[in-house]
Amino acid sequence: MSRHADLVPAIGGGLDPTGLRAAFGAFPSGVVAVAARVDGEVVGLAASSFTSVSLDPPLVSFSIATTSRTWPVLRRADHLGVTVLADHHDTVARRLAGRADVRFHGLDLAVGDSGAVTLSDGVAWFDTTIHHHVEAGDHTIVLLRLHTAAHTDRSRPLVFHRGRFGLDRPA
Ligand SMILES: Cc1cc2nc3c(=O)[nH]c(=O)nc-3n(C[C@H](O)[C@H](O)[C@H](O)COP(=O)(O)O)c2cc1C
């Protein structure tokens, strides 16, 4: 049986943070906004680690860096809104990862009675509560229980691949 290296030469790699980030980045993902109103302020961030987990009970997850300054605030919210971002949200996604105090300025938001905050023009929307969290190295895996779920087929999702938006083409 051929080794992978005989078929396609690997580039970079290794278990150092740079090599790992590059190898992890080969796996394309969507991007979500996780957000809520806490003490009257909308707080949240962009996350590409979102994934569906369970139908019964309905669970999704995302991973948050232990260095996050937003998570200790966001986790105090009763409910967290999760929006699957649309393909026109590339600038929005960068902004949701930038300066915390202006992340949501100018965005068309829906604030639920529960305090969950979603972006109006996303692809899918979830109202969630924290079900469980697991410490996992330099991240915490957060399991979220869904209370509502909705989606549209009128727009396409934002894709994050190799540190860029959209599917990166092979060299
Ligand atoms: C496309 C994209 C995806 C991201 N995904 C994650 C993620 O899954 N987990 C995470 O902890 N941070 C992720 N980030 C970084 C956060 O959005 C945010 O910048 C980081 O948490 C630092 O801000 P904070 O200290 O306010 O939390 C992502 C950023 C971008 C632009």
The ligand as a Gaussian input file, in Angstrom:
#p B3LYP/6-31G(d) Opt

LIG

0 1
 C      -13.063000      32.950000      11.372000
 C      -12.734000      32.954000      12.839000
 C      -12.981000      31.832000      13.605000
 C      -12.675000      31.807000      14.969000
 N      -12.952000      30.686000      15.685000
 C      -12.653000      30.650000      17.001000
 C      -12.967000      29.495000      17.759000
 O      -13.535000      28.524000      17.272000
 N      -12.641000      29.500000      19.082000
 C      -12.021000      30.564000      19.663000
 O      -11.727000      30.507000      20.863000
 N      -11.743000      31.697000      18.973000
 C      -12.062000      31.755000      17.661000
 N      -11.799000      32.882000      16.941000
 C      -11.282000      34.067000      17.658000
 C      -12.417000      34.789000      18.419000
 O      -13.408000      35.246000      17.519000
 C      -11.877000      35.991000      19.209000
 O      -11.062000      36.783000      18.390000
 C      -11.053000      35.532000      20.374000
 O      -11.897000      34.833000      21.258000
 C      -10.381000      36.688000      21.130000
 O      -11.330000      37.598000      21.589000
 P      -11.820000      37.605000      23.116000
 O      -10.606000      37.720000      23.995000
 O      -12.736000      38.774000      23.196000
 O      -12.535000      36.285000      23.359000
 C      -12.093000      32.941000      15.582000
 C      -11.835000      34.073000      14.800000
 C      -12.157000      34.091000      13.445000
 C      -11.884000      35.326000      12.626000

